Amino acid sequence: MKSAAPVRWRAVTALTAVSALSQVGQFGIGFMVLPVWLAHRGLDAPRAGLFSAAQWTGMLAGLLIAPWLMARLGAKRTVSLGLLATLVAFAVMGTLSWPLWLVPGLLTGFGIGLRWIANETWLYILVPAESSGRVVGVHEALIATAGVIGPALAVWCDVDARITLAAGAAFTFAAALPLWLTASDEKPPALQEAPPTRRMSTGRRLAVGPLVSLGMVVIAAGGIGDGALYGLFPLFADAHGLNATQTATLLTLFGVGGMALQFPVGWLADRAGLAATVIVCAALSTLAICGFALAAPASWLAAASALLLGGMNSSFITLGMYAAACSDKAALTRNMRLLSLTFTASSIVGPLVAGFAMNARGSDMLMWQLALMSGALVVYTLGLREGRRQPEHSSSMG
């Protein structure tokens, strides 16, 4: 028997760096700071909503076209196109005005979509199954730094246009350096679609298995939480009498929790399986939300609950990516696309539902909606374990 090929840990490290650096530029600055800059330029709420919609629409387009590009150009060139799209957006943003701002909005989202699918598919192909949880945990923790670095930069430079756009371009360009220093195989088999004969003869292997199905449910919960929490938390905080500094502090604690807790979550998934880890994280999320909703503003309980809530909400995304990383490598591109599309769609739905609920029943509905979602996730996953509907991946799902 042939010995297993050695794991390319240097490539894994380089591709993780690509994700971390590009996430700061594309999301931390592109998705989080650019809307603040536009608000300073006088953009009102309806037009700001259109700009945000343009970004998410661009991301959906990137997610959909990325597998097609990967099959023809390879993962490295597809990631490069995503970075290039974002660089163009930062280059032209300062020279345009409304409604042409929608064009760089589309490009920033499109760049994220291409990079997400191509870079992470390539990365997880290289990772051995027994290390998937820890690698995904480290990867998601580093990605979460974008939620801290982007806003911190905005505070430091007072959202100065030149500094903001230059920093976004610099982080995005820096991501291209480890990318192009990483050797890639020419169209690895796992990045290609299966031929028709294989689809017919091995149709069961191409089906979406229970591991990925659970991953889709979990990452949908993460998308709903991300969209609703970060999009509407300022309204919740204002209704509870928090000033701007207190609100910014709690948002930072969400980000710190997201960074600090992803490696422990991945470590637990490697040892206990996906389903058991989902139950633990969803239960802790419910506990954190209840503690946060009941805590007095600026209290130690509010701070601790914010750390735990940020970490557990990010853990849903980590566990979704873990499900993809542990799935059949031949279907990895398809699974990554399904999970990323699920996340993006739920990130749009989450704030819409929460916004109507808060308008009808008050600002506290934000937290109670999130608590209901995470509590339902506990019940759903317990039902899966109890029904033993995990025949193909019982060891991975726990």
Protein Blocks (a to p, Z undefined) as FASTA:
>chain_A
ZZdddddfklmmmmmmmmmmmmmmmmmmmmmmmmmmmmmnopafklmmmmmmmmmmmmmm
mmmmmmmmmmmnojklmmmmmmmmmmmmmmmmmmpccfklmmmmmmmmmmmmmmmmmmmm
mmmmmpcfklmmmmmmmmmmmmmmmmmmmmmmmmmnoopaklmmmmmmmmmmmmmmmmmm
pccdehifklpccdfklmmmmmmmmpccfklmmmmmmmmmmmmmmmmmmmmmmmmmmmno
pafklmmmmmmmmmmmmmmmmmmmmmmmmmnojklmmmmmmmmmmmmmmmmmmpcehiak
lmmmmmmmmmmmmmmmmmmmmmmmmmcfklmmmmmmmmmmmmmmmmmmmmmmmmmmmmmn
ojklmmmmmmmmmmmmmmmmmmmmmnopafklmmmnZZ
